[in-house]
C-alpha cells in the first residue's frame, strides 16, 4: 500500500512560506479569511440572536405607556 503525501507536503510548504511566488497563495487566502471573519461576525450579531428568540419563543416587549397620558387619565378620574 502506497501512501501519497504530496498535497500535505504542499500545504506544509505554503504554511511555512517556502514558495517562490508566495503572493499567489497569500492574496486569495487573505480574501477567504476576511470573508470568513465578516460572515462569522454578521452571523453572530444578527442570526444567532434571532435564532435564540425564535427557539425559546421570547415575546416582544410591550410598549411602555406615556407618563403624561397616565397623569391625564388619573386627573380625569379625580375631577368630577
N, C-alpha and C positions, 0 to 999 in steps of 0.2 A: 504494500500500500504506500503510495507516494503522497506526501503532504506538500501542497503548494502554499508558500507564504509570500508570494510576490506582492499582493495587494497590501498585506500587513507591513511588509518592509517599506513599500512606497509611502504608506501613511506615516510610519515612524520617521522616515526621512523628511517628509513635509513638515511634520510637527516640530522637528528639531531644526528646521531651516536649512537642510542640506540640498538645496536645489540651485541650479544656475539661474533660473528665472523665477524667483520667489513671488514676484508681483502677479504672476499668472494665477497663483493659488490664493494669496492673501487678499486680493481685491474682492473676488466673489465670496470668499469666506467672511469678509467683513460685512458685506451686504446681507448675507444669511444671518449672521449673528445680530446685527442691528434690527433686522426684520423680526427675528425671534424675540428680542427684548421688547420691541414696541408692541407686538401682538400679545405677548405674555402680560405686559402691563395693562393693556386695554382689557384683556380678559379678566384680569384680577380686579380692576376698578369698576368695570361695567357688568360683565356677565356673571361673575361669581355672586355679587350681592343680589342680583335679580333672581338667580337660581335659588339662593337661600330663602328669599321671600316667597317664591313660588313653592318650594319644597315644604316649608314649615307653615304655609298659609298664614302669613303675618298680615293682619288687616291694615289698611291705610289709616293714618292718624286722622282723627276728627278735627274739623276746622274749629279753631277757638272763637268763642263769641267775642264781639266787640265790647269792651268795658263801658264805653259811652252808651251803647244800646241797653246794656243791663241796668245802668243807672236810670235811664229814661223809663224803663219798664217798672223799676221799683218806685219811682216818683209817681207814675201813673196809678200804681196800686195804692199808694198812701193818700194822695189827694182825692177829695170827694168829687 
